[in-house]
Amino acid sequence: MKLRLAMYDRKFSVLFERYFQALTRTLEAPAFSRFVLEARDLLQDLSLRGGKRMRVALLHEAARLVTDEPVAGLDEAALSIKLLQTHALIHDDIIDNSPTRRGGPSTYYAYRARLPHHPQAALGLALLAGDLALNLSQQVLMDSAATLALRHGMVGIQLHAARAMFTGQIADMERDFTSLPDEDMLHSVAEYKSARYSALAPMQLGLLAAGERPTRFHTALHRYTRSIGISEQMRDDYQDLYGDAAAMGKPTGTDIRDGRRNYAVRAILTAATDEERALVESILGSPDCTDAEISAVADVGRRHDVPRELREQMRHFAQQAAAEAASWRHHWREDAVAFFERLPAWSLERTS
């Protein structure tokens, strides 16, 4: 698993770097504009900085479910997926007011550092850089040498994925206005905000490029990617409170400071005593709360065995996804099926 993912990472990193080199020549902008080139540079920096290339792996492995022969259109689909992710990361960091991403400054904070006396311009430029990434993610598919029918199908998948991501992000913010969201709400947010664009769309694109009709397998793909999305979101929420900031490349406790009523917070509030719940509520959503106060929230969870409960729930949904993938053997290639079967457990075991 690790070696195969590393192979995709190496190949795609070269492809992505070449793409941005070409973009320097092809991106049309007024001759005087320094800001447009800076936006391109910031997109390149964020896109090439770290990341697991998991969406790229899902794309290629989905094609390998059908054939082990080279498949046209995968490079453009991979570029499109990662550019859509870059858009999502930029806007997510604006929404969360996050200073770091992947061990470096978020695009929003990079602009704030460049324009310290113009905060509104920094915000506007970060939003526009994210919008540019979204446009490029669609354009790269339209510029592909694939057939018109394949290009049309791929753009359709990406448009649906982007729309699901936007509605999921809105629902994610709405969730935080609910005092104690139920599990169904959290599962729906995880599916729309993340799973549909980060797992379902790459698999649909890979199958489509390989000559398969993804709609034939919508139910199976939906079950698999939804379970993975929930497991991954639980892991992210767990790591934000109980993880290692150095390993993740971003600070812990941000969800508490932002008042996010995520899986970890819901589990803590559900298990807490009245006194403990009042303490957590007094800290939740306080941007200036101290590390000691974040630790106090984490300790409430530890007293009620919440970390273990969350890990068990992560494993449950990972096992659901693995069982779904195992059922694909009767119509798809064994080695690619085995990849999807092993992936959920590997995702939970990874350190970053």
C-alpha positions as CSV (number, residue, x, y, z in Angstrom):
1,M,0.0,0.0,0.0
2,K,2.6,2.5,1.1
3,L,4.9,1.8,-1.9
4,R,2.0,2.1,-4.4
5,L,0.9,5.4,-2.9
6,A,4.5,6.7,-3.0
7,M,4.6,5.8,-6.7
8,Y,1.5,7.8,-7.4
9,D,2.9,10.7,-5.4
10,R,6.2,10.8,-7.3
11,K,4.6,10.6,-10.7
12,F,1.9,13.1,-10.0
13,S,4.3,15.6,-8.3
14,V,6.3,15.7,-11.6
15,L,3.0,16.1,-13.6
16,F,1.7,18.9,-11.3
17,E,5.0,20.8,-11.4
18,R,5.0,20.7,-15.2
19,Y,1.4,21.9,-15.2
20,F,2.3,25.0,-13.1
21,Q,5.4,25.7,-15.3
22,A,3.1,25.7,-18.3
23,L,0.5,27.8,-16.5
24,T,3.2,30.6,-16.2
25,R,3.2,30.8,-20.0
26,T,-0.5,30.3,-20.7
27,L,-2.3,32.2,-17.9
28,E,-3.8,35.3,-19.5
29,A,-3.6,38.4,-17.4
30,P,-2.9,42.2,-17.9
31,A,0.8,42.7,-18.6
32,F,1.2,45.0,-15.6
33,S,-0.4,42.6,-13.0
34,R,2.0,41.4,-10.3
35,F,-0.9,40.1,-8.2
36,V,-2.0,37.5,-10.8
37,L,1.4,36.0,-10.9
38,E,1.5,36.0,-7.1
39,A,-1.8,34.2,-7.0
40,R,-0.4,31.6,-9.4
41,D,2.7,31.2,-7.2
42,L,0.6,30.7,-4.1
43,L,-1.6,28.1,-5.8
44,Q,1.5,26.2,-6.8
45,D,3.1,26.5,-3.4
46,L,0.0,25.1,-1.6
47,S,-0.7,22.4,-4.2
48,L,2.9,21.0,-4.2
49,R,3.4,21.3,-0.5
50,G,2.8,18.0,1.2
51,G,-0.5,16.1,0.9
52,K,-1.0,12.4,0.5
53,R,-2.2,12.4,-3.2
54,M,-4.9,10.0,-2.0
55,R,-7.4,11.3,-4.5
56,V,-4.9,10.7,-7.3
57,A,-4.5,7.1,-6.0
58,L,-8.3,6.6,-5.9
59,L,-8.6,7.8,-9.5
60,H,-5.9,5.5,-10.9
61,E,-6.9,2.5,-8.8
62,A,-10.6,2.9,-9.9
63,A,-9.4,2.7,-13.5
64,R,-7.4,-0.4,-12.6
65,L,-10.6,-2.0,-11.3
66,V,-11.5,-2.2,-15.0
67,T,-8.1,-2.6,-16.8
68,D,-4.4,-2.7,-16.2
69,E,-3.8,-1.1,-19.6
70,P,-2.9,2.7,-19.9
71,V,-6.0,4.9,-19.8
72,A,-6.3,8.2,-21.6
73,G,-7.5,11.2,-19.6
74,L,-6.3,10.1,-16.2
75,D,-3.6,12.8,-16.0
76,E,-6.0,15.6,-16.7
77,A,-8.5,14.1,-14.3
78,A,-5.8,13.9,-11.6
79,L,-4.8,17.6,-12.1
80,S,-8.5,18.6,-12.0
81,I,-9.0,16.7,-8.7
82,K,-6.0,18.3,-7.0
83,L,-6.9,21.8,-8.2
84,L,-10.4,21.4,-6.8
85,Q,-8.8,20.3,-3.6
86,T,-6.6,23.4,-3.6
87,H,-9.6,25.5,-4.0
88,A,-11.3,23.7,-1.1
89,L,-8.3,24.1,1.2
90,I,-7.9,27.9,0.5
91,H,-11.6,28.6,1.2
92,D,-11.6,26.2,4.2
93,D,-8.7,28.1,5.8
94,I,-10.5,31.4,5.2
95,I,-13.7,30.0,6.9
96,D,-11.7,28.6,9.8
97,N,-9.3,31.6,10.0
98,S,-6.5,29.0,9.9
99,P,-2.9,30.4,9.9
100,T,-1.2,27.2,8.7
101,R,-1.7,24.4,6.2
102,R,0.6,21.4,5.6
103,G,3.4,22.9,7.7
104,G,3.3,26.3,6.0
105,P,1.2,29.4,5.9
106,S,-2.3,29.1,4.6
107,T,-3.0,31.1,1.4
108,Y,-5.1,33.6,3.4
109,Y,-2.4,34.2,6.0
110,A,0.3,34.4,3.2
111,Y,-1.7,37.4,1.8
112,R,-2.2,38.8,5.3
113,A,1.6,38.8,5.7
114,R,2.1,40.5,2.4
115,L,-0.5,43.1,3.0
116,P,-0.5,43.7,6.7
117,H,-2.2,47.0,6.5
118,H,-4.9,45.9,4.0
119,P,-6.8,43.0,5.7
120,Q,-9.9,43.3,3.4
121,A,-7.7,43.1,0.3
122,A,-5.9,40.1,1.7
123,L,-9.2,38.3,2.3
124,G,-10.4,39.2,-1.2
125,L,-7.2,38.1,-2.9
126,A,-7.3,34.7,-1.0
127,L,-10.9,34.2,-2.1
128,L,-10.1,35.0,-5.7
129,A,-7.0,32.7,-5.7
130,G,-9.3,29.9,-4.5
131,D,-11.8,30.8,-7.3
132,L,-9.0,30.7,-9.8
133,A,-8.1,27.1,-8.7
134,L,-11.7,26.1,-9.2
135,N,-11.8,27.5,-12.7
136,L,-8.5,25.8,-13.6
137,S,-9.8,22.5,-12.3
138,Q,-12.6,22.6,-14.9
139,Q,-10.5,24.1,-17.7
140,V,-7.9,21.3,-17.5
141,L,-10.6,18.8,-18.3
142,M,-11.9,20.8,-21.2
143,D,-8.3,21.1,-22.6
144,S,-7.8,17.3,-22.4
145,A,-7.1,15.3,-25.6
146,A,-9.8,12.9,-24.6
147,T,-13.0,12.5,-26.6
148,L,-15.7,15.1,-26.4
149,A,-18.0,12.6,-24.7
150,L,-15.4,11.7,-22.1
151,R,-14.6,15.3,-21.4
152,H,-18.3,16.1,-21.0
153,G,-18.8,13.3,-18.6
154,M,-15.7,14.2,-16.5
155,V,-16.8,17.9,-16.3
156,G,-20.2,16.7,-15.2
157,I,-18.7,14.6,-12.4
158,Q,-16.5,17.4,-11.2
159,L,-19.4,20.0,-11.2
160,H,-21.5,17.6,-9.1
161,A,-18.6,17.1,-6.7
162,A,-17.9,20.8,-6.3
163,R,-21.6,21.5,-5.7
164,A,-21.8,18.8,-3.1
165,M,-18.7,20.3,-1.4
166,F,-20.2,23.8,-1.3
167,T,-23.5,22.6,0.1
168,G,-21.6,20.4,2.6
169,Q,-19.6,23.4,3.7
170,I,-22.7,25.4,4.3
171,A,-24.3,22.5,6.2
172,D,-21.1,22.2,8.2
173,M,-21.4,25.8,9.3
174,E,-25.1,25.3,10.1
175,R,-24.2,22.3,12.2
176,D,-22.4,24.6,14.6
177,F,-25.6,26.5,15.3
178,T,-27.1,23.2,16.7
179,S,-26.4,22.8,20.4
180,L,-26.0,19.0,20.1
181,P,-26.1,17.7,16.5
182,D,-27.1,14.1,16.1
183,E,-25.0,11.5,14.4
184,D,-27.1,11.5,11.2
185,M,-26.3,15.3,10.8
186,L,-22.6,14.7,11.3
187,H,-22.6,11.8,8.9
188,S,-24.4,13.9,6.2
189,V,-21.9,16.7,6.6
190,A,-19.0,14.3,6.3
191,E,-20.5,12.9,3.1
192,Y,-21.3,16.1,1.4
193,K,-18.4,18.3,2.6
194,S,-15.7,15.6,2.0
195,A,-16.6,12.1,0.8
196,R,-18.4,13.1,-2.4
197,Y,-15.5,15.2,-3.8
198,S,-12.5,13.6,-2.2
199,A,-13.5,9.9,-2.7
200,L,-16.6,9.4,-4.8
201,A,-15.7,11.8,-7.7
202,P,-12.1,10.4,-8.1
203,M,-13.5,6.9,-8.3
204,Q,-16.2,7.9,-10.8
205,L,-13.6,9.7,-13.0
206,G,-11.3,6.7,-13.0
207,L,-14.1,4.3,-13.9
208,L,-15.4,6.6,-16.6
209,A,-12.0,7.1,-18.2
210,A,-11.5,3.3,-18.2
211,G,-14.7,2.8,-20.2
212,E,-17.1,1.9,-17.4
213,R,-20.4,3.6,-16.6
214,P,-20.1,4.8,-13.0
215,T,-23.9,5.1,-12.7
216,R,-24.2,1.3,-12.9
217,F,-22.3,1.1,-9.6
218,H,-23.6,4.2,-7.8
219,T,-25.0,2.4,-4.8
220,A,-21.8,0.4,-4.2
221,L,-19.5,3.4,-4.7
222,H,-21.7,5.5,-2.5
223,R,-21.7,3.0,0.4
224,Y,-17.9,2.7,0.2
225,T,-17.0,6.4,-0.1
226,R,-19.6,7.4,2.6
227,S,-18.1,5.0,5.1
228,I,-14.6,6.1,4.3
229,G,-15.6,9.8,4.5
230,I,-17.2,9.3,8.0
231,S,-14.2,7.4,9.2
232,E,-11.8,10.0,7.9
233,Q,-13.8,12.9,9.4
234,M,-13.9,11.2,12.7
235,R,-10.2,10.7,12.5
236,D,-9.7,14.4,11.7
237,D,-11.9,15.5,14.6
238,Y,-10.1,13.1,16.9
239,Q,-6.7,14.3,15.8
240,D,-7.6,18.0,16.2
241,L,-8.1,17.4,20.0
242,Y,-5.9,14.4,20.7
243,G,-3.4,14.4,17.8
244,D,0.2,15.5,17.4
245,A,0.4,19.0,15.9
246,A,3.9,18.4,14.5
247,A,2.9,15.2,12.7
248,M,-0.2,16.9,11.2
249,G,1.5,20.1,10.1
250,K,-1.2,22.2,11.7
251,P,-2.1,23.2,15.3
252,T,-4.5,21.2,17.5
253,G,-7.5,22.7,19.3
254,T,-8.6,24.8,16.4
255,D,-12.0,23.2,16.3
256,I,-12.6,24.0,19.9
257,R,-11.5,27.6,19.4
258,D,-13.8,27.9,16.4
259,G,-16.8,26.4,18.2
260,R,-17.0,23.4,15.9
261,R,-19.6,20.8,17.1
262,N,-17.9,17.9,15.5
263,Y,-17.7,14.2,16.3
264,A,-15.3,14.6,19.2
265,V,-17.2,17.6,20.7
266,R,-20.5,15.8,20.4
267,A,-19.1,12.7,22.1
268,I,-17.7,14.8,25.0
269,L,-20.9,16.8,25.5
270,T,-23.0,13.6,25.4
271,A,-20.9,11.9,28.0
272,A,-20.1,14.8,30.3
273,T,-21.8,15.6,33.6
274,D,-23.7,18.9,33.9
275,E,-20.7,20.6,35.5
276,E,-18.3,19.3,32.8
277,R,-20.7,20.3,30.0
278,A,-20.9,23.8,31.3
279,L,-17.1,23.9,31.4
280,V,-16.8,22.7,27.8
281,E,-19.5,25.1,26.6
282,S,-17.7,28.0,28.3
283,I,-14.5,27.2,26.3
284,L,-16.1,26.1,23.0
285,G,-16.0,28.9,20.4
286,S,-13.6,31.1,22.4
287,P,-10.8,32.1,19.9
288,D,-8.5,33.3,22.7
289,C,-8.8,30.2,24.9
290,T,-5.5,28.9,26.3
291,D,-3.8,25.6,25.6
292,A,-4.6,24.7,29.2
293,E,-8.3,25.2,28.5
294,I,-8.1,23.0,25.4
295,S,-6.4,20.4,27.5
296,A,-9.3,20.7,30.0
297,V,-11.8,19.8,27.3
298,A,-9.7,16.9,26.2
299,D,-9.4,15.7,29.8
300,V,-13.2,15.7,30.1
301,G,-13.3,13.3,27.2
302,R,-10.6,11.1,28.6
303,R,-12.5,10.8,31.9
304,H,-15.4,9.3,30.0
305,D,-13.3,7.2,27.6
306,V,-14.2,9.3,24.6
307,P,-10.9,8.7,22.7
308,R,-11.4,5.0,22.8
309,E,-15.0,5.3,21.7
310,L,-14.0,7.5,18.8
311,R,-11.3,5.1,17.7
312,E,-13.8,2.2,17.8
313,Q,-16.3,4.2,15.7
314,M,-13.5,5.0,13.2
315,R,-12.7,1.3,12.9
316,H,-16.4,0.4,12.5
317,F,-16.8,2.6,9.5
318,A,-13.5,1.6,8.1
319,Q,-14.5,-2.1,8.3
320,Q,-17.8,-1.2,6.7
321,A,-15.9,0.2,3.7
322,A,-13.6,-2.7,3.5
323,A,-16.5,-5.2,3.5
324,E,-18.1,-3.2,0.7
325,A,-14.9,-3.3,-1.4
326,A,-14.6,-7.1,-0.8
327,S,-17.9,-7.6,-2.4
328,W,-16.6,-6.2,-5.7
329,R,-14.5,-9.2,-6.6
330,H,-17.2,-10.8,-8.7
331,H,-17.1,-8.0,-11.4
332,W,-13.7,-6.2,-11.0
333,R,-10.0,-7.0,-11.0
334,E,-8.6,-8.6,-7.9
335,D,-5.5,-6.6,-7.3
336,A,-7.4,-3.2,-7.5
337,V,-10.2,-4.6,-5.3
338,A,-7.6,-5.6,-2.7
339,F,-6.3,-2.0,-2.7
340,F,-9.7,-0.6,-1.9
341,E,-10.2,-3.3,0.7
342,R,-7.0,-2.4,2.5
343,L,-7.2,1.3,2.1
344,P,-9.7,2.1,5.0
345,A,-7.6,0.4,7.7
346,W,-4.3,2.0,6.3
347,S,-5.9,5.4,6.4
348,L,-6.6,5.1,10.1
349,E,-3.1,3.7,10.9
350,R,-1.2,6.5,9.1
351,T,0.5,9.1,11.3
352,S,-0.3,12.2,9.3
